[in-house]
Amino acid sequence: MIRVSLLCAVMLQLFVASLQAQQSFKLSAEEATSMALKNATELKNLRLDKEIQIAKNKEYIAQATPQVNGSLQMQHFFSIPVTLLPDFISPAVYGVLSKNGVKDGSGNPITQPTGPAQFFPAQFGVPWQSNAGVQFQQLLFQPDLFIAISARKKAIDYTDANIKVMEDSVKSNVLRAYYSILIAEKRKHYLDESIQRLEKLKQDQEKLFKNGFAERLDIDKTQVTLNNLTTTATQIERLIEIGYASMKFVLAIDQKDSLQLTDPLTEDLVKKGLLEMGSFNYADRKEIQLLNVVRDLQGLDLKRQKLAFVPTLASYWSYSRNALRQEFNFFDFNQQWFKASVLGINLSVPIFDGGQKMQRIKQANMNVEKIDNTIQNLRRAIDLQLKASSTQFKNALSSLDVQERNVQLAEKVYNTTKKKYEQGLGSSFELLQTQTELENAQSNYFQALFDAVNAKISFTKALGKL
């Protein structure tokens, strides 16, 4: 009994923990878009790219500030290096002997032997050596570095423009997924109502069949239609499940979490804001903004290549202390440390590089021209996109109006036929036929609504006002 109680307690704790881990989200389209913009992996990485660029900008600035380094070195020579020195002693000795007329045992004057020059080995230095110092460097002018510093804001603008382009893409995907789910759920609702009506019709037919007032063929026809609608409803239900799974992925939430879409599905969501959508400016398109920043950066690169002919100027200063010892006694502060200090300026002047700089300038010029061509081509593509999306949106709105009227007419015909059938003035075949026509009208309406929603999103995105 105790074991059973413990097992139940453990299972209860696990169940409570799973409920706590599972989150519930109720989101409007605007809230879903905001969440996706916050959580989308692509946008997170682009924001990290911006932070990386900010760090690079600080790195460029740091390169233009004084650079100070310290050094400490200690060496022990097990064998002091040997240097060969010319024999300067023998010529001096023979010179003195010759000058004083000194002769050898045979009575001949002593002279320097002829032959190749003589060398003798010599060692310079001591076994133990140590050096401690500090070096200071200040870059006074370097063209490419100062161009990089001046391009800091444009580099940040580039990352911001990339983020805006990706935000438009994320918004578009979220809105399409959001309204696709709403439309599918509404479609499923109407299918369920149609299935209920057909089940009621089938029950009535079976009663009439038992009393001899209907044929089995009528029941079979109704069953075929009912089977088709049930299959369609099941397929749409599975599509809704996939839609929610995709939506959770876009929102970067766990699949086990609960998600509910709160916006109502009305035609107003298609027609809302039409008056504000008329005006267009190329500057509203995020892709144009991005390319304009890229062109500015290419212009700065061209300037950098032109400044490659300008000299680089830097200053430096160093101070060091050297210790030379016969034995390891560097911590004996009574021993002498020798000072060394230098201050200087370094000017590097480009003179000749075989025309490399001129070729780089040509390449930079052509890169600027390529960006100009890309911008012009994008403008033409935007013009085409606007024309096509505007036409598709108008056609979608017209089709939506027609399909809405068709649904109203089909409902009117169905209701009239149903009354006649209930009064015994119409056949079940006529009722089944009008039910099928109503189902087709509703299906066409929801497809038109889906097309209109997508057309509006595409048109709004083409205007740069998503």
Secondary structure, 3 states (H helix, E strand, C coil): CHHHHHHHHHHHHHHHHHHHHCCEEEECHHHHHHHHHHHCHHHHHHHHHHHHHHHHHHHHHHHCCCEEEEEEEEEECCCCCEEEEECCHHHHHHHHHHHCCCECCCCCECCCCCCCCCEEEEECCCCEEEEEEEEEEEEEECHHHHHHHHCHHHHHHHHHHHHHHHHHHHHHHHHHHHHHHHHHHHHHHHHHHHHHHHHHHHHHHHHHHHCCCCCHHHHHHHHHHHHHHHHHHHHHHHHHHHHHHHHHHHHCCCCCCEEEECCCCCCHHHHCCCHHHCCCCHHHCHHHHHHHHHHHHHHHHHHHHHHHHCCEEEEEEEEEEEEEECCCCCCCCCCCCEEEEEEEEEEECCCCCCCHHHHHHHHHHHHHHHHHHHHHHHHHHHHHHHHHHHHHHHHHHHHHHHHHHHHHHHHHHHHHHHHHHHCCCCCHHHHHHHHHHHHHHHHHHHHHHHHHHHHHHHHHHHHCCC
